[in-house]
Amino acid sequence: MGTVKTETRKAVRIAYLTYIGSYGKVPFDTSIPKLYEWVKRNRVMPGFYPMCIFLSDPKTTPPEECVTELAITFKGDAKPEEDIKIKDLPEMTVATLSHKAPASEYQKSYDTLASWIMAKGYTVSGPPMEIYSKKPEMVDGQMIIYAKIMFPVVKLERP
């Protein structure tokens, strides 16, 4: 697990597909290629790494009702199409942690990030996001995930 830090994310435009269901069953293998095909059809420039925005709290939402936006950033003019939507993400400050570990250790990474946010006087200001730097791979019988986990944050005012 990496070091927690804050960084400023530039405003970006994303193309995304919405998935409703368990976070453990997000259909990366079909959704991400579909987004890159859309990019080709629209002749826009894609970003390097796919991402997800997790809109539901899995601690309070039944797994079958969790909402995920699978996305890629892009530059250029394009139009939404069927189930592919477009939106702009504003510039934001995020607390971030690199997760390069088995999928079974995801919760540990999220807990570390959440603890750091509270300890440093920040509050979460939006849904968590993950950017994937490479495809998951099997290592010694475990699925290793390469994700940059991010929470939008704002600094709390101290009285």
Contacts in CASP RR format, 6 or more apart in sequence:
PFRMAT RR
TARGET T0000
AUTHOR 0000-0000-0000
METHOD contacts of the structure
MODEL  1
MGTVKTETRKAVRIAYLTYIGSYGKVPFDTSIPKLYEWVKRNRVMPGFYP
MCIFLSDPKTTPPEECVTELAITFKGDAKPEEDIKIKDLPEMTVATLSHK
APASEYQKSYDTLASWIMAKGYTVSGPPMEIYSKKPEMVDGQMIIYAKIM
FPVVKLERP
1 97 0 8 1.000
1 98 0 8 1.000
1 99 0 8 1.000
1 100 0 8 1.000
1 101 0 8 1.000
1 105 0 8 1.000
1 108 0 8 1.000
1 109 0 8 1.000
1 112 0 8 1.000
2 97 0 8 1.000
2 98 0 8 1.000
2 100 0 8 1.000
3 97 0 8 1.000
4 95 0 8 1.000
4 96 0 8 1.000
4 97 0 8 1.000
4 112 0 8 1.000
4 113 0 8 1.000
4 116 0 8 1.000
5 95 0 8 1.000
5 96 0 8 1.000
6 93 0 8 1.000
6 94 0 8 1.000
6 95 0 8 1.000
6 96 0 8 1.000
6 122 0 8 1.000
6 153 0 8 1.000
7 93 0 8 1.000
7 94 0 8 1.000
7 96 0 8 1.000
8 91 0 8 1.000
8 92 0 8 1.000
8 93 0 8 1.000
8 94 0 8 1.000
9 89 0 8 1.000
9 91 0 8 1.000
9 92 0 8 1.000
9 93 0 8 1.000
9 94 0 8 1.000
9 150 0 8 1.000
10 91 0 8 1.000
11 88 0 8 1.000
11 89 0 8 1.000
11 90 0 8 1.000
11 91 0 8 1.000
12 73 0 8 1.000
12 88 0 8 1.000
12 89 0 8 1.000
13 73 0 8 1.000
13 74 0 8 1.000
13 75 0 8 1.000
13 76 0 8 1.000
13 86 0 8 1.000
13 87 0 8 1.000
13 88 0 8 1.000
13 89 0 8 1.000
14 51 0 8 1.000
14 69 0 8 1.000
14 71 0 8 1.000
14 72 0 8 1.000
14 73 0 8 1.000
14 74 0 8 1.000
14 86 0 8 1.000
14 87 0 8 1.000
14 88 0 8 1.000
14 89 0 8 1.000
15 35 0 8 1.000
15 38 0 8 1.000
15 39 0 8 1.000
15 71 0 8 1.000
15 72 0 8 1.000
15 74 0 8 1.000
15 78 0 8 1.000
15 80 0 8 1.000
15 84 0 8 1.000
15 85 0 8 1.000
15 86 0 8 1.000
16 35 0 8 1.000
16 53 0 8 1.000
16 69 0 8 1.000
16 70 0 8 1.000
16 71 0 8 1.000
16 72 0 8 1.000
16 84 0 8 1.000
16 85 0 8 1.000
16 86 0 8 1.000
16 87 0 8 1.000
17 31 0 8 1.000
17 34 0 8 1.000
17 35 0 8 1.000
17 69 0 8 1.000
17 70 0 8 1.000
17 71 0 8 1.000
17 83 0 8 1.000
17 84 0 8 1.000
17 85 0 8 1.000
18 67 0 8 1.000
18 68 0 8 1.000
18 69 0 8 1.000
18 83 0 8 1.000
18 85 0 8 1.000
19 26 0 8 1.000
19 27 0 8 1.000
19 31 0 8 1.000
19 67 0 8 1.000
19 68 0 8 1.000
19 69 0 8 1.000
19 70 0 8 1.000
20 64 0 8 1.000
20 65 0 8 1.000
20 66 0 8 1.000
20 67 0 8 1.000
20 68 0 8 1.000
21 63 0 8 1.000
21 64 0 8 1.000
21 65 0 8 1.000
21 66 0 8 1.000
21 67 0 8 1.000
21 68 0 8 1.000
22 63 0 8 1.000
22 64 0 8 1.000
22 66 0 8 1.000
23 54 0 8 1.000
23 58 0 8 1.000
23 63 0 8 1.000
23 66 0 8 1.000
23 68 0 8 1.000
24 63 0 8 1.000
26 52 0 8 1.000
26 68 0 8 1.000
26 70 0 8 1.000
27 70 0 8 1.000
28 50 0 8 1.000
28 70 0 8 1.000
28 132 0 8 1.000
31 70 0 8 1.000
32 50 0 8 1.000
32 70 0 8 1.000
32 72 0 8 1.000
34 84 0 8 1.000
35 46 0 8 1.000
35 50 0 8 1.000
35 70 0 8 1.000
35 71 0 8 1.000
35 72 0 8 1.000
35 84 0 8 1.000
36 46 0 8 1.000
36 72 0 8 1.000
38 78 0 8 1.000
38 81 0 8 1.000
38 84 0 8 1.000
39 45 0 8 1.000
39 46 0 8 1.000
39 72 0 8 1.000
39 74 0 8 1.000
39 78 0 8 1.000
41 81 0 8 1.000
42 78 0 8 1.000
42 79 0 8 1.000
44 74 0 8 1.000
44 75 0 8 1.000
44 76 0 8 1.000
44 77 0 8 1.000
44 78 0 8 1.000
45 74 0 8 1.000
45 75 0 8 1.000
45 76 0 8 1.000
46 72 0 8 1.000
46 73 0 8 1.000
46 74 0 8 1.000
47 72 0 8 1.000
47 73 0 8 1.000
47 74 0 8 1.000
47 75 0 8 1.000
49 72 0 8 1.000
49 131 0 8 1.000
49 132 0 8 1.000
49 133 0 8 1.000
50 70 0 8 1.000
50 71 0 8 1.000
50 72 0 8 1.000
50 131 0 8 1.000
50 132 0 8 1.000
51 70 0 8 1.000
51 71 0 8 1.000
51 72 0 8 1.000
51 73 0 8 1.000
51 129 0 8 1.000
51 130 0 8 1.000
51 131 0 8 1.000
51 132 0 8 1.000
52 68 0 8 1.000
52 69 0 8 1.000
52 70 0 8 1.000
52 71 0 8 1.000
52 129 0 8 1.000
52 130 0 8 1.000
52 132 0 8 1.000
53 68 0 8 1.000
53 69 0 8 1.000
53 71 0 8 1.000
53 127 0 8 1.000
53 128 0 8 1.000
53 129 0 8 1.000
54 66 0 8 1.000
54 67 0 8 1.000
54 68 0 8 1.000
54 127 0 8 1.000
54 128 0 8 1.000
54 129 0 8 1.000
54 130 0 8 1.000
55 66 0 8 1.000
55 67 0 8 1.000
55 68 0 8 1.000
55 69 0 8 1.000
55 127 0 8 1.000
56 65 0 8 1.000
56 66 0 8 1.000
56 67 0 8 1.000
58 66 0 8 1.000
78 86 0 8 1.000
79 86 0 8 1.000
80 86 0 8 1.000
92 125 0 8 1.000
92 152 0 8 1.000
93 152 0 8 1.000
93 153 0 8 1.000
93 154 0 8 1.000
94 129 0 8 1.000
94 150 0 8 1.000
94 151 0 8 1.000
94 152 0 8 1.000
94 153 0 8 1.000
95 113 0 8 1.000
95 116 0 8 1.000
95 117 0 8 1.000
95 120 0 8 1.000
95 122 0 8 1.000
95 150 0 8 1.000
95 151 0 8 1.000
95 153 0 8 1.000
96 113 0 8 1.000
96 148 0 8 1.000
96 149 0 8 1.000
96 150 0 8 1.000
96 151 0 8 1.000
97 109 0 8 1.000
97 112 0 8 1.000
97 113 0 8 1.000
97 116 0 8 1.000
97 148 0 8 1.000
97 149 0 8 1.000
98 147 0 8 1.000
98 148 0 8 1.000
98 149 0 8 1.000
99 105 0 8 1.000
99 106 0 8 1.000
99 109 0 8 1.000
99 130 0 8 1.000
99 145 0 8 1.000
99 146 0 8 1.000
99 147 0 8 1.000
99 148 0 8 1.000
99 149 0 8 1.000
100 144 0 8 1.000
100 145 0 8 1.000
100 146 0 8 1.000
101 108 0 8 1.000
101 109 0 8 1.000
101 144 0 8 1.000
101 145 0 8 1.000
102 142 0 8 1.000
102 143 0 8 1.000
102 144 0 8 1.000
102 145 0 8 1.000
103 136 0 8 1.000
103 142 0 8 1.000
103 143 0 8 1.000
103 144 0 8 1.000
103 145 0 8 1.000
104 142 0 8 1.000
106 145 0 8 1.000
109 149 0 8 1.000
110 128 0 8 1.000
110 149 0 8 1.000
113 149 0 8 1.000
113 151 0 8 1.000
114 124 0 8 1.000
114 151 0 8 1.000
117 123 0 8 1.000
117 124 0 8 1.000
117 151 0 8 1.000
117 153 0 8 1.000
121 155 0 8 1.000
121 156 0 8 1.000
121 158 0 8 1.000
122 153 0 8 1.000
122 154 0 8 1.000
122 155 0 8 1.000
122 156 0 8 1.000
123 153 0 8 1.000
123 154 0 8 1.000
123 156 0 8 1.000
124 151 0 8 1.000
124 152 0 8 1.000
124 153 0 8 1.000
125 152 0 8 1.000
125 153 0 8 1.000
125 154 0 8 1.000
126 151 0 8 1.000
126 152 0 8 1.000
127 152 0 8 1.000
128 149 0 8 1.000
128 150 0 8 1.000
128 151 0 8 1.000
129 149 0 8 1.000
129 150 0 8 1.000
129 151 0 8 1.000
129 152 0 8 1.000
130 147 0 8 1.000
130 148 0 8 1.000
130 149 0 8 1.000
130 150 0 8 1.000
131 147 0 8 1.000
131 148 0 8 1.000
131 150 0 8 1.000
132 145 0 8 1.000
132 146 0 8 1.000
132 147 0 8 1.000
132 148 0 8 1.000
133 146 0 8 1.000
133 147 0 8 1.000
133 148 0 8 1.000
134 146 0 8 1.000
135 146 0 8 1.000
136 143 0 8 1.000
136 144 0 8 1.000
136 145 0 8 1.000
136 146 0 8 1.000
137 143 0 8 1.000
137 144 0 8 1.000
138 144 0 8 1.000
END
